[in-house]
Amino acid sequence: MDVYFDNVGGDHLRAALEVAKPRARFAICGMISGYNDEKPVPGPDNLAAMVIKSISMRGFLVLDHFDILPEFIADMAGWLADGRVTYRDTVVSGLENAPQAFIGLFSGENLGKMLVKLN
């Protein structure tokens, strides 16, 4: 792997470090696997791979690029309108189906975002 975008951390980051090619680049924007941990969890035990493979890893937040938000919104609106950027999501209708939609998140029943449409 030459480039890796991570917002999960934990075992996913560990696995990515294992298969990274020399001089791979990692963009880190979150560590959701540990957000609800009550105590700090040790990080990947293979961080030495960053040295051995000369991996570059950089963290970032969306706020780091807030200055170009208007340009991004204009560009993305055009790309969505002309089909250059597409997305898929899962829409479940009815608030009464929200619990099942939530449970479905944990069994992979959704494609993209799981949305509940209120009727």
C-alpha positions as CSV (number, residue, x, y, z in Angstrom):
1,M,0.0,0.0,0.0
2,D,1.4,3.4,-1.0
3,V,-1.2,5.7,0.6
4,Y,-3.5,5.1,3.5
5,F,-6.3,7.3,5.0
6,D,-7.1,6.4,8.5
7,N,-9.9,7.5,10.8
8,V,-10.2,4.3,12.8
9,G,-6.8,3.6,14.4
10,G,-6.2,0.6,16.5
11,D,-6.0,-2.7,14.7
12,H,-6.8,-1.1,11.4
13,L,-3.7,1.1,11.7
14,R,-1.6,-1.8,12.8
15,A,-2.7,-3.8,9.7
16,A,-2.0,-0.9,7.4
17,L,1.6,-0.5,8.8
18,E,2.2,-4.2,8.2
19,V,1.3,-4.0,4.4
20,A,2.7,-0.5,3.8
21,K,5.3,-0.2,1.0
22,P,8.5,1.7,1.6
23,R,7.9,5.5,1.7
24,A,4.2,5.1,2.1
25,R,2.2,8.1,3.2
26,F,-0.5,7.9,5.9
27,A,-3.1,10.6,6.5
28,I,-4.6,10.3,10.0
29,C,-7.8,12.2,10.8
30,G,-9.3,10.2,13.6
31,M,-9.0,7.2,15.9
32,I,-12.7,6.2,16.3
33,S,-11.7,2.7,17.6
34,G,-10.7,4.3,20.9
35,Y,-13.2,7.2,21.3
36,N,-15.3,5.4,23.9
37,D,-12.4,3.7,25.8
38,E,-12.4,4.6,29.4
39,K,-8.7,4.2,29.7
40,P,-6.0,4.8,27.1
41,V,-5.3,1.7,25.0
42,P,-1.8,1.0,23.8
43,G,-1.2,1.9,20.2
44,P,0.0,-0.4,17.5
45,D,2.9,-2.5,18.6
46,N,4.6,-2.2,15.1
47,L,5.3,1.5,14.9
48,A,8.9,0.6,14.1
49,A,7.6,-0.1,10.6
50,M,7.4,3.7,10.2
51,V,11.2,3.9,10.5
52,I,12.0,0.7,8.7
53,K,9.8,1.6,5.7
54,S,10.3,5.4,5.9
55,I,6.6,5.9,6.3
56,S,5.3,9.5,6.5
57,M,2.4,9.9,8.9
58,R,0.5,13.2,9.3
59,G,-2.5,14.0,11.3
60,F,-5.0,16.6,10.3
61,L,-8.4,18.1,11.2
62,V,-11.0,19.6,8.8
63,L,-10.4,22.9,10.6
64,D,-6.8,22.9,9.2
65,H,-8.4,23.7,5.8
66,F,-11.3,25.9,6.8
67,D,-9.9,28.7,4.8
68,I,-10.7,26.9,1.5
69,L,-14.2,25.8,2.5
70,P,-16.1,28.1,0.1
71,E,-13.9,26.9,-2.8
72,F,-14.5,23.3,-1.8
73,I,-18.3,23.7,-1.6
74,A,-18.4,25.3,-5.0
75,D,-16.2,22.7,-6.6
76,M,-17.9,19.7,-4.9
77,A,-21.4,21.0,-5.9
78,G,-20.3,21.1,-9.5
79,W,-18.7,17.6,-9.3
80,L,-21.8,16.1,-7.8
81,A,-24.0,17.9,-10.4
82,D,-22.0,16.6,-13.4
83,G,-21.5,13.1,-12.0
84,R,-17.7,13.3,-11.5
85,V,-18.3,12.5,-7.8
86,T,-20.9,10.0,-6.8
87,Y,-21.9,8.4,-3.5
88,R,-24.1,5.7,-2.2
89,D,-25.9,5.5,1.0
90,T,-28.6,3.4,2.7
91,V,-32.0,5.1,3.5
92,V,-34.5,3.5,5.9
93,S,-37.9,5.0,6.0
94,G,-39.7,5.7,9.3
95,L,-38.7,6.6,12.8
96,E,-40.1,3.2,13.9
97,N,-37.3,1.5,11.8
98,A,-34.5,3.6,13.4
99,P,-33.6,0.9,16.0
100,Q,-33.2,-1.8,13.3
101,A,-31.2,0.6,11.2
102,F,-28.9,1.3,14.1
103,I,-28.4,-2.4,14.7
104,G,-27.7,-2.9,11.0
105,L,-24.7,-0.6,11.3
106,F,-22.9,-3.3,13.3
107,S,-23.6,-6.1,10.9
108,G,-22.7,-4.3,7.7
109,E,-26.3,-3.9,6.4
110,N,-25.6,-0.4,5.2
111,L,-23.7,0.9,2.1
112,G,-22.2,4.3,2.9
113,K,-24.1,6.3,5.5
114,M,-27.1,4.8,7.2
115,L,-29.9,7.4,7.1
116,V,-33.4,7.3,8.6
117,K,-35.9,9.3,6.6
118,L,-38.7,10.7,8.8
119,N,-42.1,10.3,7.1
